[in-house]
Structure formats: C-alpha cells, structure tokens
Amino acid sequence: YDNFVSGERYLKTPQRVHQFIENLPITDIPAKYVIFKPLADVDPNQETPRVIVFFADPDQLSAMVVLANYDRENNHNVIIPYAAGCQTIGIYPYREAQ
C-alpha cells in the first residue's frame, strides 16, 4: 500500500492514490490460484472460465466498443478503467462477471 502512495507517482497526490486504491474492486477469491490460459485450452467438461480477455490493438478495441453497443438500449456496456494491466485483465473483469 505504501509503495503505491509514494513510489510510482502515477497520480497527482498521495490522497488521490488512497482514493484510487479504496475504489479498486479488490475481491477475495475461493481458490488458491488464478489460471490464465488460451481459450482453446479450456476443457468445457472440466472447467468454466470466469473471465475471457481479448487483447486488441486500438483499431480492434474501438470496433469492439462499437459492437458492444450495437444492439443495446443504453451506452453503459463498456468500461475502460484507469488501471494497471493486471487490474484491467484481472480484478475489473472478475467483478463484472459476478
């Protein structure tokens, strides 16, 4: 916690860092490990993915945002939070899946 407050300096003040950390969707998980692997390697008879992550370049990302809203009644279908890479492929999608 202290390393974030006075170490990396991605946010303007230590108070903003505290606020950022308090707003992270930190979640206790009911397992010892989290496994990341290609979707093609998932055996649907033995496991169910909790989160599926797509890596994309900027053009692909903008296309996915458009498609996510194509047939929806509102504009709240996509989030792109300010966060570290591990947070954007881990804790944020895990919270969204629950």
N, C-alpha and C positions, 0 to 999 in steps of 0.2 A: 504494500500500500504506500509506504513512504517513498519507495523508488519512483512511483508514478508522480507523486506530489512535487518532488524537487529534482527529479532526474531527467526525464525525456523532454520536457518543456514543449509539448505539442499544444498546450492550452495556455492562455494568457496569464492566469494567476493560479496559485495553489487552491483557492476557493473553487475555481471552475473545475479543477481536477477532482476535488472532493465531490462536487455535484455530478460530474460525469460518471465517476465510479459508483456513486449511490444510485444512479439511474440505469446502470447495466443490468440486464436480466440474468443475473447470476442464479444458477439453478443447481440444486443437489440432484445427482442422477443415481438411479438404483443399481449401478453396475460399477465394477472396479475399473474397467477400461472403456474407452470410446474407440471404435474401429472405423477408419476411413479406408474405403476401397472402391475400385471401379464398379459401377452398377452391374456390368456384365458378369462380375464375380460373385454377385449375391445369389444364394440358393434360396428361392422363394419357399421351398419346403422346410427350410430350417431357420430362416431369419426374415424379419420385416424391417426394411430401412425406416428410420425415424425422420431422416432428413436426406434430401437429394440436392447436391450442389452442382450448378453448372458454371464452369469457368468460361468467360467470354471477353472478347475484345470490345472496345467502345461501340462499334457498329452493331455487333451482335447484342450487346446489352440494351442499346436503345430499341432494337427490334423486339426483344423480349418484353420490355416495358410496354411498348405499343400493343403487342399481342395479349399481354396480361389484362389489358383494359378493353380489348376489342368487343367483348360481349357482356360486359359488366355494367350494372346500373350506376356505379359510383366510381370515384377516382382513387379509392383507398385500397388498391390491390397490390401495390408495390412499395417496399421501403428500401431505401439505400441509406443506412445509418452511418454517421461518422463513427468509425471504429477501426481497430486493428484487423488485419486479415483473419487472424484466428477467431476473433469475435464475430466477424461477418459470415464465416462459414461454420461457426460452432454455436455460440450461445444465442445469437439472434434467431437463426432458423429453428433451433430447438424450441425456443419459446413460441415461435409462430406455429409450430407443429402441434403444440399442446392445446 
